[in-house]
Amino acid sequence: MASDAAHRRAPLFESLRSFVERDQAPFYSPGHKGGRTLDPWFREHIAAVDLNNLADLDTLHCPSGPILEAEALIADAWGATASFILVQGSTGGNIAVALSALRPEDPVLVQRNAHKSVLAGLVQSGARPIWLAPQWDAEFGVAHGLSVDQVDAALAAEPAVALWILHPTYFGTTADITALADVCRRRGVRLLADGAHSPHFAFHPELPTAAETAGAAATVQSVHKILSGLSQAAVLHVDTDQLDVPTVRRSLQLIQTTSPHFAIMASIDLARRQMITEGRELLDVTLRRARRTAARLAEIPGLRVFGDEDLTGPGSGSHQRDATKLLIGTAGLGADAGEILAQLTRIHGVQPELAGSGHILCITTIGNTDTDMDRLVDGFADIAQRVGLRDTEVAADAGIDVLGLAPEPVLTPREAFFAATATVALQSASDRIAAEPITPYPPGIPLVMPGERLSAEVLDALRALRAADNPISAADPTLERVTVVR
């Protein structure tokens, strides 16, 4: 039993308060950046609007009043034929897409750097994924999208009912979605888009093509990541010629809470209003600010910033980019990206979204200011001077070809998830079937998926990653033991 003194503390609240009270420049989600872009009345009364399903307020699961009206306005704003409010982030949306568009044993092409919520959707639907490796960028150590030729060849080799893509990637790059949609139409398959980082695409012509108007049957977007939504605020857009509203509503009823937070829902409504009334102007400023900052960062010795010149053209997996995302290559500096991020935060009060192998990602939104940008540039300039240049610039990838491996699929993710399992030592796992995803960071792409065989080649790669102290997401991050199908 904890002591009375321990119970007088509130450790989570205390850590939140400490974080908020630090003076910092925010380059992470959510897009409102600490409430800067929220409606003032809404920001002041967030606790007061923490309400439940009252008669005056409508019900999310079967809306007939203001929620239904808000969803109609969302569809109109984004150019979709139907849209749905989500209160459990894009994770809930991706699971709903799987339950609406896929059936057990349906073959579906899936981009292998998909978010883990896509895997959750595959487990719940029972669909059979055909994993496609995304285009790899060794210069920055990130994965992009799928090429048109790759998808067309995969559909020619093995029929599928859908193609599920990431649009854009975490880092803001997109494949040629117009061409991919054409391939899907020609092959008679649905295009499904995890567009978590794309809610702003529809509101500015200098941003990448929006999936919801390019032919996708379903597009999921996190309003909170880039726009003025509270965390977990998201939307699902569907093309009703490909997916009908009752089917989607039925799926959402299975997975969404019956006690939705009205502040989250209202923040989506307000973000839509903000984009329609002033989104073009706000994004004009955001894009100019981001491009100016990218140019300043690129002038600092040892840094590279991903730009248009790094795209690989129509039909490729790196066709367009979101210029509001700053992907900053740090391989030329004499410190690793994690240490650089720590110094930015500790010394300069600058908080990026993440650090990978040889890169740092900063998410800029309508909530950032010129002062934020100056602090970011000044912080990088100071750190670059402190750590100096690396004698020999190294590629940003980890040196282990994770994407080059193609583990044999034996079971569907659903079969592997519900199978009897055992935990065995890594050296005893040869030829066993994985019951969990094992994901090295970088690149953040599962080396093995649930239902795939742990071959000698896969185990060699896992041992090499462990020996290199590469961070691993798995039930046992040390990889001393792995979870397999019994």
Summary of the structure (lengths in Angstrom):
residues: 486
radius of gyration: 22.6
end to end distance: 37.8
largest distance: 67.5
contacts: 1730
relative contact order: 0.13
helix: 39%
strand: 18%
